[in-house]
């Protein structure tokens, strides 16, 4: 579902990247000169049909298709994190004696005291 939305937004986004071509073709083929006055329900369906006509949008799309695709950038290799292991009872007892995890003030139990 998200991929379908992403694809639709990419398509619509292309048109907005080429808005000057869209404005020109909307004027010529649909007689819409002021896009601010066009309702979205009218504008969007007509905008996505512009590649059918032999206009600026179609030519811009053709130029984009004729250009070679950019080379794929290889993602850097990720290092695997060290495996997580549980602390032993002796390690927890040692932590309970430390300043950070040991008893504080009136609290006589350390963070890891389970007794």
N, C-alpha and C positions, 0 to 999 in steps of 0.2 A: 504494500500500500504506500509506504513512504517512498519507495523507488519510483512508483508511478507519479506521485506528486512532484518528486525531484525532476523527473523527465519533463513533466508539463511546465514546471517553472523555468527550466532551462530553455525550452522552446519559446515561451513568452518572453523570457529575458533576452533572447537573441533579438527579437523585434525591438525591444526598448533600447538595445545597444545600437540599433540602426534606425533610430527614430526619424531622422531626416528623410530617409527613404520611405518609411511608413507614412509620414505626413504627405509627401509628394504623391504617393500612390493612392492614399485615401481621398485626396482631392480629385485626382484624375478619374479613378474608377468608381468611387462611391459618392462623389460630390460632397464630401465632408471636409470643409475648409478649417473649421475651428473645433479641434478635438476636445477642448474644454467644454464645449456645449453638447458633445455626443455622449449619450448614456453608455455605460460600460456594457450593457446587454446588447447594444448595437455595435459599439466599437470593436470589442474583442473578437466576436465571431467573424466580422468582416476583415479584421486585421490578419487573422491566421489564414484567410483565403487569398491574401495578396500574392503569394508565390505562384498561384495558378495563372495570373495575368502576366503579360510581358511588360513588366515595369521595373522600377528601381529595386524593389525588394527581391524579385526573382533574380535579377542580375547580381545583387549582393550575395545572395545565397549560392549562386553558381560560382562566383569568385571564391567564396569560402570553401566550397567543396573541391575546387581545383587546386587549392593550396595544399602542399603536403602536410600531413599531420605532424605535430611537434613530437620529437623523440621522447619516449617514455623515460622519466627520471626514476632511477632505481632507488628504492627506499633504503636508508642505512640499516645495516644489520642490527638487530636488537640483541642485547646480551640477556640471557636468561637470569632472572633473579635467583639468589641463593635460596635453597629450600628452607621453609619455615619449620622449626621444630619447637615443641613444647619445652619449657624449662623443667628441670628436675626439681624434686622436693628440696634437695640441698641448695640449689641455686636460689629458690624462692626464700628459704630460711636466711640465706646470706643477704638477699635484697631487703628483708625485713629489718636487718640490723643497719642498713645504710641510712644516710641522712635524708635522701630523697623519698624512700619508701618506708622507713621505720616509724616508730611511734612519734606523735607530735603532741606536745603539751599534755592536756588531760587525757587524750586518746592514748591508751597504753598498748594498742594493737597496731601492728604494721599493716600495710596495705595487703600483703599476701598472707596474713595470719588466718588460718582456717580453723583454729582450734577453739 
